[in-house]
């Protein structure tokens, strides 16, 4: 499938990274790659840099200098594709005419996450300045009632939705640019007003927010996942096995990483566990950190029986459980006094683990590493219950065959 708006991109714009090439799905040397006017070459396509100076913003940017929401103490760093994106915007701003600007803005929005500039608010403002001011304004109440320029307003909505998805908060300049392009009662302006009202109120609702930039995949992001799963702040993160090789795209291809978490309370529960009863390694269970999906395993004990649970308090010796309670409650005939509650007893969780591979051999090394701080595991049988999480994705070349299942073949017993 080839994207239609990819033909509107001049040659050399939006960087030369492999992620951007996958968006347009065209080879680098294709002569058909050109601008919408049929010119095979674009004199503005290879701009050397940005005449506006700072790649983090321009003269119309945020005066605070923090458009992406990074903490104030963090050192400013440029995304890897910021220079290519800035050069592309500079070439588009210098190009005369406004034909094909809508397709160019849509193509730029699709390329921003791949280039790592999706959290830069000044770049969204520069994209809005590429759109014409005036031609898309409604010319009367009747035209405003009929919803004019739906394709153009969808482009503005798509830009605001991408800002909301990546945590970029619009400001007064964003609303001013949308007012000049679409008018005061347009759908993009109304969405911008709702974002200006709700995003400052909902920005700090999460008590455990993720960092603005996630760690790289592998061992660093596995540490972050375990810190979010473990509810105890005293939980200790331990690396039981380092990945080999330690970096690059083939990290852990020879030896996968193993990182686990265990709190002092979990160690105490495991020390009180009877060696005659087995423990279970269960998983994998999914956890999402934004767009990154990881899988973790747990070391769990057997559910406690009815005799092993806590003894109920004596109502005659407790002030919190009186013998009788006289309450006059008015209840109507529509009230349902029966509740269907499924009480499922689960065993205690003794430890957590995120490993580069979920096979039994790798998880056995994790259990072996736990024996250094939990000697009771050396005398306790361990049962592996793997495959309880989401089913793994099938390989790209594997397809299921349609048709009835094949009957089992009976083989004679060996002599």
Buried (B, 14 or more C-beta within 10 A) or exposed (E): EEBEBBBBBBBBBBBEBEEBBEBBEBEEEEEEBBBBEEEEEBEBBBBEEBEBEBBBBBEEBBEEEBBBEBEEEEEEEBBEBBBBBBBBBBBBBEBEEEEBBBBBBBBBBBBBBBBBBBBBBBBBBBBBBBBEEEEBBBEEEEEBEEEBBEEBBBBBBBBBEBBBEBBBBBBEBBBBBBBBBBBEEBBBBBBBBEBBEEBEEEEEEEEEEEEBEBBEEBBEBBBBBBEEBBEEEEBBBBBBBEBEEEEEEEBBEEBBBBBBBBBEEBBEBBEEBEEEEEBBBBBBBEBEBEEEEBBBBBBBBBEEEEEEEEEEEEEEEEEEEEEEEEEEEEEEEEEEEEEEEEEEEEBBBBBBBBBBEBEEEBBEBBBEBBEEBBEBBEEBEBEBEBEEBEEEEEEEEEEEEEEEEEEEEEEEEEE
